[in-house]
Amino acid sequence: MVYSTKDEIPLYSGVKLLTLNYIITLQLGKRNMTVLVDTGSDLTWVQCEPCKLCYSQQDPILNPGLSRSYKSVARNSSSCQSLEGATGFAGVCGADQKNSCNYVVNYGDGSYTRGELGRERLYVGKTYVKDFVFGCGRNNKGLFGGASGILGLGRSNLSLISQTSKKFDGVFSYCLPSTEVDSSGSLTFGWDASVYKNSTPISYTKMISNPEPSTFYFLNLTSFSIGGVAIQAPGFATGRTLIDSGTVISRLVPSVYNTLKTEFLKQFSGYPTAPSYSILDTCFNLSAYENVNIPTLNLHFEDTVNVNVDVLGMFYFAKDDASQVCLALASLSSEDEVGITGNFQQRNLRIVYDTKKSKVGFAEEACSYT
């Protein structure tokens, strides 16, 4: 059972937990858990005791054995059968408890979590969810910072959005703040535009279907413009991009990235270069400059939806003294891969997901409320 038809929860940058993803605090049973907000994941999970392999996290690790309200999910349950659609792996019988449902989730960056499905009381903001299905991770490794786990906001039956759809009608939104430690944005559930602080109207573009996997949020990205100059490339022929709050840097197919990079360098010329940083290959030494003019980036989606990328989403500071500042976009390996719009380019926007009407809305909003 779920109570409340709308809710708003403070959302913060995860920099204090050594991650560039965004975090909220929820309560499982009687324990507060700080989790990463991820529209590219379906299963919500946290690390659990006893742990076979657990990374270091800020909060105490959840021990379900101490909770009277925790229940294991049975192998023959509909929740266990939903695992394959949510994670790509079918649930399997647990080794210790023959009827328990074990899960595996592998992420694109090599991170993973393994454990069993459980049910527990969940409190998110003012919202109470009885018997919320989540993953109790016993074997977890990867780039999760000091968070307790992941909040899955995807489209499968196991996501938080689906488990609360009767009350929130499949609608949620967020506004991602800057990476300042104390800057607060918001995550909302349900349709209540009164909590939005957007400065421009919300414009909607429809989600596009994708057979594998269908639980992601795909949009049709038709073109870019950089500094007012339209960017056209063969890679826009397929158009689709995955919008993902759990990916930091946006990835573009090579033809699109190279065309955009060439135009960016035309407009942002005369600055000393710096070495590449990780996947970022367009870097500058700006330590001698107090001010620079950064070309604006606009994303153009189907249904004539134009999204202005905040200036904070253009550069990644690899070094705090600005001696290595990189264009915050990266190229994929091939034209066959699917582009990703990451959270760096989603800052200071109110992004509204309406899963039942299959549309995503964008509006400009100053997301730093503190």
VOFI-287033 format. One record per residue (C-alpha): residue in one letter; x, y, z; residue number from 1. Coordinates in pm, 1 decimal, m for minus. Layout:
BEGIN
+------+----------+----------+----------+-----+
| rest |       c1 |       c2 |       c3 |  nr |
+------+----------+----------+----------+-----+
|    A |        X |        Y |        Z | NUM |
...
+------+----------+----------+----------+-----+
This chain:
BEGIN
+------+----------+----------+----------+-----+
| rest |       c1 |       c2 |       c3 |  nr |
+------+----------+----------+----------+-----+
|    M |      0.0 |      0.0 |      0.0 |   1 |
|    V |    122.2 |    352.1 |    m80.2 |   2 |
|    Y |     12.8 |    673.2 |     86.6 |   3 |
|    S |     49.0 |   1021.7 |    m67.9 |   4 |
|    T |    m22.6 |   1123.3 |   m427.8 |   5 |
|    K |    267.7 |   1365.3 |   m461.6 |   6 |
|    D |    602.9 |   1407.3 |   m295.6 |   7 |
|    E |    919.7 |   1613.2 |   m325.0 |   8 |
|    I |   1256.9 |   1499.2 |   m194.2 |   9 |
|    P |   1583.4 |   1698.7 |   m171.1 |  10 |
|    L |   1841.2 |   1577.4 |   m421.2 |  11 |
|    Y |   2213.6 |   1651.6 |   m391.9 |  12 |
|    S |   2535.1 |   1613.5 |   m584.3 |  13 |
|    G |   2726.3 |   1307.9 |   m467.9 |  14 |
|    V |   3065.9 |   1481.1 |   m461.1 |  15 |
|    K |   3097.0 |   1437.4 |    m85.1 |  16 |
|    L |   3058.9 |   1062.9 |   m145.2 |  17 |
|    L |   3321.5 |   1072.2 |   m421.2 |  18 |
|    T |   3077.0 |   1033.3 |   m708.5 |  19 |
|    L |   2954.0 |   1270.3 |   m979.0 |  20 |
|    N |   2612.1 |   1108.0 |   m973.2 |  21 |
|    Y |   2322.2 |   1244.3 |   m767.8 |  22 |
|    I |   2193.0 |   1115.4 |   m435.4 |  23 |
|    I |   1886.6 |   1114.5 |   m213.5 |  24 |
|    T |   1823.0 |    968.3 |    131.9 |  25 |
|    L |   1549.8 |    710.4 |    178.2 |  26 |
|    Q |   1456.3 |    480.9 |    464.7 |  27 |
|    L |   1443.8 |    102.1 |    437.5 |  28 |
|    G |   1293.2 |    m50.1 |    747.7 |  29 |
|    K |   1429.0 |    179.0 |   1015.6 |  30 |
|    R |   1760.1 |    261.5 |    847.2 |  31 |
|    N |   1845.8 |    572.2 |    643.7 |  32 |
|    M |   2018.6 |    486.2 |    317.6 |  33 |
|    T |   2189.8 |    728.4 |     76.9 |  34 |
|    V |   2141.0 |    600.9 |   m278.6 |  35 |
|    L |   2230.2 |    707.1 |   m633.5 |  36 |
|    V |   1937.4 |    827.7 |   m845.8 |  37 |
|    D |   1943.8 |    628.9 |  m1170.5 |  38 |
|    T |   1690.3 |    640.4 |  m1453.9 |  39 |
|    G |   1904.9 |    385.2 |  m1636.9 |  40 |
|    S |   1845.1 |    118.3 |  m1369.9 |  41 |
|    D |   1531.3 |    m67.6 |  m1268.4 |  42 |
|    L |   1618.1 |   m261.4 |   m955.6 |  43 |
|    T |   1666.8 |    m61.2 |   m637.7 |  44 |
|    W |   1933.2 |   m224.2 |   m421.4 |  45 |
|    V |   2146.8 |   m156.3 |   m115.0 |  46 |
|    Q |   2437.7 |   m341.4 |     39.9 |  47 |
|    C |   2334.4 |   m593.4 |    303.7 |  48 |
|    E |   2493.3 |   m787.4 |    587.0 |  49 |
|    P |   2627.7 |  m1049.3 |    593.8 |  50 |
|    C |   2843.7 |   m929.3 |    307.8 |  51 |
|    K |   3062.7 |  m1147.5 |     88.5 |  52 |
|    L |   3216.3 |   m844.5 |    m83.3 |  53 |
|    C |   3107.9 |   m490.3 |      3.3 |  54 |
|    Y |   3270.9 |   m157.5 |    m79.3 |  55 |
|    S |   3302.7 |    122.9 |    176.8 |  56 |
|    Q |   2984.6 |    329.2 |    221.1 |  57 |
|    Q |   2885.4 |    631.7 |    429.7 |  58 |
|    D |   2586.5 |    477.7 |    609.7 |  59 |
|    P |   2589.0 |    158.8 |    819.4 |  60 |
|    I |   2524.5 |   m144.5 |    599.9 |  61 |
|    L |   2167.9 |   m274.2 |    622.6 |  62 |
|    N |   2124.3 |   m594.7 |    820.8 |  63 |
|    P |   1786.1 |   m742.1 |    722.6 |  64 |
|    G |   1818.5 |  m1004.7 |    994.3 |  65 |
|    L |   1751.6 |   m733.2 |   1252.4 |  66 |
|    S |   1426.8 |   m619.2 |   1088.3 |  67 |
|    R |   1091.5 |   m774.6 |   1172.9 |  68 |
|    S |    937.5 |   m634.9 |    854.7 |  69 |
|    Y |   1192.3 |   m779.5 |    609.4 |  70 |
|    K |   1084.3 |  m1080.4 |    399.2 |  71 |
|    S |   1268.1 |  m1280.7 |    135.6 |  72 |
|    V |   1115.0 |  m1296.5 |   m211.5 |  73 |
|    A |   1031.5 |  m1649.6 |   m322.7 |  74 |
|    R |   1185.0 |  m1799.3 |   m637.2 |  75 |
|    N |    841.3 |  m1877.5 |   m784.4 |  76 |
|    S |    699.2 |  m1528.3 |   m721.8 |  77 |
|    S |    601.6 |  m1281.0 |   m993.2 |  78 |
|    S |    865.4 |  m1039.8 |   m859.3 |  79 |
|    C |   1139.5 |  m1296.0 |   m914.8 |  80 |
|    Q |   1005.4 |  m1370.0 |  m1260.4 |  81 |
|    S |   1027.0 |   m995.6 |  m1339.6 |  82 |
|    L |   1402.9 |   m994.1 |  m1282.5 |  83 |
|    E |   1499.6 |  m1082.9 |  m1637.5 |  84 |
|    G |   1310.8 |   m784.0 |  m1779.2 |  85 |
|    A |   1465.3 |   m554.3 |  m1518.2 |  86 |
|    T |   1824.9 |   m676.7 |  m1514.7 |  87 |
|    G |   1874.8 |   m902.8 |  m1817.5 |  88 |
|    F |   1925.8 |  m1204.7 |  m1588.1 |  89 |
|    A |   1655.1 |  m1439.4 |  m1463.9 |  90 |
|    G |   1625.0 |  m1494.8 |  m1090.4 |  91 |
|    V |   1788.4 |  m1813.4 |   m962.1 |  92 |
|    C |   1748.1 |  m2019.3 |   m648.3 |  93 |
|    G |   1962.0 |  m1913.8 |   m355.2 |  94 |
|    A |   2232.0 |  m2153.2 |   m235.6 |  95 |
|    D |   2153.4 |  m2116.1 |    134.3 |  96 |
|    Q |   1776.5 |  m2070.3 |    119.1 |  97 |
|    K |   1643.0 |  m2294.6 |   m155.5 |  98 |
|    N |   1331.4 |  m2086.3 |   m218.5 |  99 |
|    S |   1497.2 |  m1742.8 |   m218.0 | 100 |
|    C |   1542.2 |  m1540.2 |   m538.2 | 101 |
|    N |   1896.8 |  m1441.3 |   m626.1 | 102 |
|    Y |   1971.6 |  m1157.3 |   m868.7 | 103 |
|    V |   2265.6 |  m1032.3 |  m1075.6 | 104 |
|    V |   2303.1 |   m680.4 |  m1218.7 | 105 |
|    N |   2601.8 |   m591.2 |  m1438.6 | 106 |
|    Y |   2656.9 |   m226.2 |  m1534.5 | 107 |
|    G |   2820.4 |    m86.4 |  m1846.0 | 108 |
|    D |   3126.7 |     41.3 |  m1657.6 | 109 |
|    G |   3206.9 |   m303.5 |  m1515.4 | 110 |
|    S |   3039.0 |   m244.7 |  m1179.6 | 111 |
|    Y |   2806.4 |   m512.6 |  m1045.9 | 112 |
|    T |   2579.5 |   m617.0 |   m759.9 | 113 |
|    R |   2467.9 |   m967.1 |   m664.1 | 114 |
|    G |   2237.9 |  m1079.0 |   m387.1 | 115 |
|    E |   1879.8 |  m1175.3 |   m321.0 | 116 |
|    L |   1546.1 |  m1002.3 |   m358.9 | 117 |
|    G |   1366.9 |   m892.2 |    m44.7 | 118 |
|    R |   1062.8 |   m694.5 |     69.1 | 119 |
|    E |   1081.0 |   m415.3 |    322.2 | 120 |
|    R |    901.9 |   m100.3 |    431.2 | 121 |
|    L |   1024.2 |    192.4 |    223.7 | 122 |
|    Y |    993.7 |    558.4 |    311.5 | 123 |
|    V |   1084.2 |    809.2 |     39.4 | 124 |
|    G |   1013.6 |   1161.4 |    160.1 | 125 |
|    K |    659.2 |   1146.7 |    295.6 | 126 |
|    T |    572.3 |    840.6 |     91.7 | 127 |
|    Y |    535.6 |    498.0 |    253.8 | 128 |
|    V |    553.2 |    181.0 |     46.7 | 129 |
|    K |    471.2 |   m146.4 |    219.8 | 130 |
|    D |    654.0 |   m456.7 |     98.7 | 131 |
|    F |    876.6 |   m269.9 |   m146.0 | 132 |
|    V |   1075.7 |   m517.0 |   m357.4 | 133 |
|    F |   1449.2 |   m441.6 |   m366.8 | 134 |
|    G |   1785.7 |   m610.0 |   m396.1 | 135 |
|    C |   1983.8 |   m702.7 |    m87.3 | 136 |
|    G |   2337.5 |   m687.8 |   m225.4 | 137 |
|    R |   2585.2 |   m932.9 |    m72.9 | 138 |
|    N |   2851.8 |   m907.2 |   m343.3 | 139 |
|    N |   2899.9 |   m555.7 |   m482.6 | 140 |
|    K |   3186.3 |   m384.1 |   m656.8 | 141 |
|    G |   3230.9 |    m75.5 |   m871.9 | 142 |
|    L |   3191.1 |    296.6 |   m910.4 | 143 |
|    F |   2922.3 |    366.0 |   m649.4 | 144 |
|    G |   3123.1 |    612.2 |   m439.6 | 145 |
|    G |   3018.4 |    595.8 |    m75.0 | 146 |
|    A |   2648.6 |    545.7 |   m153.0 | 147 |
|    S |   2456.1 |    254.3 |     m4.7 | 148 |
|    G |   2326.0 |    144.8 |   m345.3 | 149 |
|    I |   2103.6 |    258.3 |   m632.3 | 150 |
|    L |   1747.5 |    387.6 |   m661.4 | 151 |
|    G |   1609.0 |    236.1 |   m983.2 | 152 |
|    L |   1381.0 |    474.3 |  m1174.7 | 153 |
|    G |   1354.1 |    275.8 |  m1498.4 | 154 |
|    R |   1040.2 |    134.2 |  m1661.8 | 155 |
|    S |   1032.4 |   m234.2 |  m1562.6 | 156 |
|    N |    791.0 |   m390.3 |  m1314.7 | 157 |
|    L |   1053.4 |   m380.8 |  m1038.3 | 158 |
|    S |   1139.9 |    m10.3 |  m1058.9 | 159 |
|    L |   1020.8 |    232.7 |   m794.1 | 160 |
|    I |    812.1 |    405.9 |  m1062.6 | 161 |
|    S |    621.3 |     87.7 |  m1143.5 | 162 |
|    Q |    582.7 |    m17.8 |   m780.6 | 163 |
|    T |    421.5 |    319.9 |   m700.1 | 164 |
|    S |    232.6 |    370.8 |  m1026.8 | 165 |
|    K |   m114.9 |    341.7 |   m872.9 | 166 |
|    K |    m54.0 |    651.4 |   m663.0 | 167 |
|    F |    188.3 |    857.1 |   m871.0 | 168 |
|    D |     46.9 |    750.8 |  m1208.1 | 169 |
|    G |    394.1 |    679.7 |  m1344.2 | 170 |
|    V |    504.1 |   1045.1 |  m1325.7 | 171 |
|    F |    827.5 |   1173.8 |  m1171.6 | 172 |
|    S |   1066.5 |   1460.0 |  m1229.4 | 173 |
|    Y |   1397.1 |   1595.4 |  m1111.7 | 174 |
|    C |   1608.6 |   1907.8 |  m1117.3 | 175 |
|    L |   1982.8 |   1839.3 |  m1092.4 | 176 |
|    P |   2190.2 |   2107.2 |   m914.3 | 177 |
|    S |   2554.5 |   2196.0 |   m964.9 | 178 |
|    T |   2825.8 |   1987.2 |   m799.8 | 179 |
|    E |   2854.2 |   2222.3 |   m501.9 | 180 |
|    V |   2833.0 |   2006.6 |   m189.2 | 181 |
|    D |   2539.5 |   2191.1 |    m29.4 | 182 |
|    S |   2341.8 |   2268.0 |   m344.8 | 183 |
|    S |   2002.5 |   2099.8 |   m332.3 | 184 |
|    G |   1784.2 |   2011.6 |   m628.1 | 185 |
|    S |   1467.6 |   1806.0 |   m609.0 | 186 |
|    L |   1318.0 |   1470.7 |   m703.7 | 187 |
|    T |    938.8 |   1464.9 |   m726.8 | 188 |
|    F |    682.9 |   1188.5 |   m762.8 | 189 |
|    G |    335.0 |   1247.0 |   m899.7 | 190 |
|    W |    204.0 |   1534.0 |  m1103.7 | 191 |
|    D |    222.0 |   1861.6 |   m909.5 | 192 |
|    A |    356.3 |   2148.3 |  m1118.6 | 193 |
|    S |    323.2 |   2381.9 |   m819.8 | 194 |
|    V |    651.5 |   2249.2 |   m677.6 | 195 |
|    Y |    839.5 |   2325.1 |   m999.2 | 196 |
|    K |   1034.5 |   2649.5 |  m1022.2 | 197 |
|    N |   1088.2 |   2641.0 |  m1398.6 | 198 |
|    S |   1153.3 |   2969.9 |  m1577.4 | 199 |
|    T |   1044.2 |   2843.2 |  m1920.8 | 200 |
|    P |    739.1 |   2634.2 |  m2019.1 | 201 |
|    I |    772.6 |   2255.6 |  m2014.9 | 202 |
|    S |    808.1 |   2119.7 |  m2369.6 | 203 |
|    Y |    745.9 |   1749.6 |  m2427.9 | 204 |
|    T |    902.5 |   1504.3 |  m2668.1 | 205 |
|    K |    774.7 |   1150.1 |  m2702.1 | 206 |
|    M |    969.9 |    848.0 |  m2591.2 | 207 |
|    I |   1060.9 |    613.7 |  m2872.6 | 208 |
|    S |   1036.2 |    238.4 |  m2848.2 | 209 |
|    N |   1342.8 |     22.0 |  m2843.4 | 210 |
|    P |   1317.4 |   m355.6 |  m2842.7 | 211 |
|    E |   1623.1 |   m432.6 |  m2630.2 | 212 |
|    P |   1612.4 |   m326.8 |  m2355.3 | 213 |
|    S |   1271.3 |   m162.7 |  m2346.6 | 214 |
|    T |   1304.9 |    m39.9 |  m1988.2 | 215 |
|    F |   1530.9 |    254.9 |  m2080.1 | 216 |
|    Y |   1408.5 |    604.5 |  m2166.9 | 217 |
|    F |   1488.2 |    663.8 |  m2534.3 | 218 |
|    L |   1430.5 |    996.1 |  m2710.6 | 219 |
|    N |   1476.8 |   1104.3 |  m3071.2 | 220 |
|    L |   1765.2 |   1353.4 |  m3082.3 | 221 |
|    T |   1740.3 |   1516.0 |  m3424.9 | 222 |
|    S |   2034.2 |   1761.4 |  m3416.1 | 223 |
|    F |   2262.3 |   1987.4 |  m3211.3 | 224 |
|    S |   2362.2 |   2346.7 |  m3242.8 | 225 |
|    I |   2681.3 |   2492.1 |  m3100.5 | 226 |
|    G |   2708.8 |   2867.8 |  m3062.5 | 227 |
|    G |   2401.7 |   2897.7 |  m3283.5 | 228 |
|    V |   2555.7 |   2691.2 |  m3565.3 | 229 |
|    A |   2350.6 |   2383.5 |  m3659.7 | 230 |
|    I |   2533.7 |   2052.1 |  m3644.3 | 231 |
|    Q |   2431.0 |   1781.8 |  m3890.1 | 232 |
|    A |   2597.8 |   1442.8 |  m3918.3 | 233 |
|    P |   2513.8 |   1092.3 |  m4046.5 | 234 |
|    G |   2473.6 |    973.3 |  m3687.2 | 235 |
|    F |   2153.5 |   1172.3 |  m3649.7 | 236 |
|    A |   1984.7 |    938.4 |  m3899.9 | 237 |
|    T |   1909.6 |    687.8 |  m3622.9 | 238 |
|    G |   1835.9 |    969.2 |  m3381.4 | 239 |
|    R |   1776.0 |    775.7 |  m3065.1 | 240 |
|    T |   1951.4 |    868.7 |  m2743.4 | 241 |
|    L |   1915.4 |    724.1 |  m2396.9 | 242 |
|    I |   1853.7 |    986.1 |  m2128.3 | 243 |
|    D |   2021.1 |    863.5 |  m1812.3 | 244 |
|    S |   2065.4 |   1034.8 |  m1476.5 | 245 |
|    G |   2311.3 |    760.7 |  m1377.4 | 246 |
|    T |   2561.3 |    835.7 |  m1655.8 | 247 |
|    V |   2779.4 |   1142.1 |  m1595.8 | 248 |
|    I |   2923.1 |   1235.5 |  m1937.5 | 249 |
|    S |   2711.7 |   1227.8 |  m2253.8 | 250 |
|    R |   2827.9 |    985.8 |  m2523.8 | 251 |
|    L |   2781.1 |   1057.4 |  m2894.9 | 252 |
|    V |   2834.8 |    837.3 |  m3199.0 | 253 |
|    P |   3168.5 |    922.8 |  m3369.5 | 254 |
|    S |   3024.1 |   1113.8 |  m3668.9 | 255 |
|    V |   2820.4 |   1340.3 |  m3442.0 | 256 |
|    Y |   3095.9 |   1388.4 |  m3186.2 | 257 |
|    N |   3365.2 |   1470.5 |  m3442.0 | 258 |
|    T |   3142.7 |   1722.0 |  m3623.6 | 259 |
|    L |   3045.7 |   1891.2 |  m3297.4 | 260 |
|    K |   3406.4 |   1893.2 |  m3174.1 | 261 |
|    T |   3528.3 |   2052.9 |  m3497.4 | 262 |
|    E |   3273.0 |   2334.4 |  m3473.5 | 263 |
|    F |   3342.9 |   2383.0 |  m3101.7 | 264 |
|    L |   3715.8 |   2422.3 |  m3168.7 | 265 |
|    K |   3642.0 |   2679.6 |  m3439.4 | 266 |
|    Q |   3448.7 |   2890.1 |  m3190.4 | 267 |
|    F |   3667.9 |   2822.6 |  m2885.4 | 268 |
|    S |   4004.2 |   2896.1 |  m3041.4 | 269 |
|    G |   4327.1 |   3052.4 |  m2920.7 | 270 |
|    Y |   4342.3 |   2873.7 |  m2585.8 | 271 |
|    P |   4634.8 |   2646.7 |  m2491.9 | 272 |
|    T |   4557.4 |   2277.5 |  m2504.5 | 273 |
|    A |   4602.4 |   2024.9 |  m2224.3 | 274 |
|    P |   4635.5 |   1644.5 |  m2219.3 | 275 |
|    S |   4328.1 |   1426.2 |  m2254.3 | 276 |
|    Y |   4158.0 |   1307.8 |  m1936.9 | 277 |
|    S |   4005.1 |    960.0 |  m1927.2 | 278 |
|    I |   3739.0 |    949.5 |  m2204.7 | 279 |
|    L |   3757.9 |   1328.2 |  m2256.2 | 280 |
|    D |   3989.5 |   1413.6 |  m2546.0 | 281 |
|    T |   3932.3 |   1788.9 |  m2591.7 | 282 |
|    C |   4105.6 |   1965.9 |  m2305.9 | 283 |
|    F |   4251.1 |   2310.8 |  m2238.3 | 284 |
|    N |   4477.4 |   2489.3 |  m1993.1 | 285 |
|    L |   4267.8 |   2784.9 |  m1878.0 | 286 |
|    S |   4459.8 |   2861.1 |  m1559.1 | 287 |
|    A |   4576.8 |   3199.7 |  m1692.9 | 288 |
|    Y |   4224.0 |   3321.4 |  m1775.5 | 289 |
|    E |   3975.1 |   3483.9 |  m1541.1 | 290 |
|    N |   3695.2 |   3475.7 |  m1797.4 | 291 |
|    V |   3633.3 |   3277.1 |  m2113.5 | 292 |
|    N |   3347.0 |   3282.9 |  m2360.7 | 293 |
|    I |   3205.0 |   2932.2 |  m2384.6 | 294 |
|    P |   2992.7 |   2845.8 |  m2691.0 | 295 |
|    T |   2639.4 |   2744.4 |  m2599.8 | 296 |
|    L |   2512.8 |   2394.2 |  m2674.9 | 297 |
|    N |   2151.6 |   2324.0 |  m2771.0 | 298 |
|    L |   1994.0 |   1980.4 |  m2802.8 | 299 |
|    H |   1708.9 |   1948.2 |  m3051.7 | 300 |
|    F |   1461.0 |   1667.6 |  m2991.4 | 301 |
|    E |   1162.6 |   1548.0 |  m3189.4 | 302 |
|    D |    840.5 |   1751.9 |  m3154.9 | 303 |
|    T |   1041.2 |   2077.4 |  m3186.3 | 304 |
|    V |   1177.6 |   2054.0 |  m2832.8 | 305 |
|    N |   1493.7 |   2261.8 |  m2790.7 | 306 |
|    V |   1700.5 |   2219.6 |  m2475.1 | 307 |
|    N |   1969.0 |   2469.4 |  m2376.7 | 308 |
|    V |   2255.9 |   2296.5 |  m2197.6 | 309 |
|    D |   2360.8 |   2493.0 |  m1890.5 | 310 |
|    V |   2708.9 |   2644.2 |  m1911.8 | 311 |
|    L |   2804.2 |   2426.4 |  m1612.6 | 312 |
|    G |   2746.5 |   2124.6 |  m1834.7 | 313 |
|    M |   3003.8 |   2223.7 |  m2096.9 | 314 |
|    F |   3335.2 |   2176.9 |  m1917.3 | 315 |
|    Y |   3469.4 |   1919.9 |  m1675.0 | 316 |
|    F |   3746.4 |   2050.3 |  m1447.8 | 317 |
|    A |   3997.6 |   1765.9 |  m1425.1 | 318 |
|    K |   4215.4 |   1996.2 |  m1214.7 | 319 |
|    D |   4083.3 |   2257.3 |   m974.8 | 320 |
|    D |   4337.9 |   2518.1 |  m1089.4 | 321 |
|    A |   4186.5 |   2504.7 |  m1441.4 | 322 |
|    S |   4509.9 |   2376.8 |  m1594.3 | 323 |
|    Q |   4315.9 |   2080.5 |  m1735.8 | 324 |
|    V |   3958.9 |   2165.8 |  m1835.8 | 325 |
|    C |   3785.9 |   1933.8 |  m2080.8 | 326 |
|    L |   3482.7 |   1947.7 |  m2305.9 | 327 |
|    A |   3231.8 |   1733.7 |  m2113.1 | 328 |
|    L |   3131.1 |   1515.0 |  m2406.8 | 329 |
|    A |   3278.9 |   1188.2 |  m2529.0 | 330 |
|    S |   3272.2 |    971.5 |  m2838.3 | 331 |
|    L |   3140.3 |    618.7 |  m2857.8 | 332 |
|    S |   3344.2 |    353.2 |  m3038.6 | 333 |
|    S |   3112.1 |    298.1 |  m3333.7 | 334 |
|    E |   2812.8 |    435.3 |  m3521.0 | 335 |
|    D |   2609.1 |    130.2 |  m3415.1 | 336 |
|    E |   2613.1 |    220.8 |  m3047.1 | 337 |
|    V |   2335.8 |    416.8 |  m2878.2 | 338 |
|    G |   2405.9 |    771.5 |  m2765.8 | 339 |
|    I |   2356.2 |    868.4 |  m2402.4 | 340 |
|    T |   2253.0 |   1205.8 |  m2262.2 | 341 |
|    G |   2424.8 |   1210.1 |  m1922.9 | 342 |
|    N |   2357.6 |   1407.8 |  m1607.1 | 343 |
|    F |   2632.8 |   1663.2 |  m1675.7 | 344 |
|    Q |   2420.2 |   1799.0 |  m1959.8 | 345 |
|    Q |   2095.5 |   1776.5 |  m1757.3 | 346 |
|    R |   2182.3 |   2030.7 |  m1488.2 | 347 |
|    N |   1952.6 |   2322.3 |  m1412.5 | 348 |
|    L |   1666.1 |   2168.3 |  m1606.0 | 349 |
|    R |   1331.0 |   2042.3 |  m1480.2 | 350 |
|    I |   1296.0 |   1706.5 |  m1654.6 | 351 |
|    V |    954.0 |   1543.5 |  m1627.4 | 352 |
|    Y |    896.0 |   1175.9 |  m1708.6 | 353 |
|    D |    539.9 |   1066.4 |  m1784.5 | 354 |
|    T |    574.1 |    691.7 |  m1829.9 | 355 |
|    K |    205.9 |    622.1 |  m1898.9 | 356 |
|    K |    187.1 |    882.5 |  m2175.4 | 357 |
|    S |    539.7 |    794.2 |  m2292.8 | 358 |
|    K |    677.2 |   1146.9 |  m2300.8 | 359 |
|    V |    958.2 |   1346.9 |  m2140.1 | 360 |
|    G |    938.5 |   1720.4 |  m2073.8 | 361 |
|    F |   1215.0 |   1979.7 |  m2041.7 | 362 |
|    A |   1215.2 |   2329.5 |  m1890.2 | 363 |
|    E |   1487.7 |   2558.0 |  m1762.7 | 364 |
|    E |   1507.8 |   2585.2 |  m1385.0 | 365 |
|    A |   1772.5 |   2706.8 |  m1141.5 | 366 |
|    C |   1811.7 |   2388.2 |   m938.9 | 367 |
|    S |   2032.7 |   2510.6 |   m654.9 | 368 |
|    Y |   1785.8 |   2586.4 |   m378.4 | 369 |
|    T |   2034.3 |   2633.9 |    m92.1 | 370 |
+------+----------+----------+----------+-----+
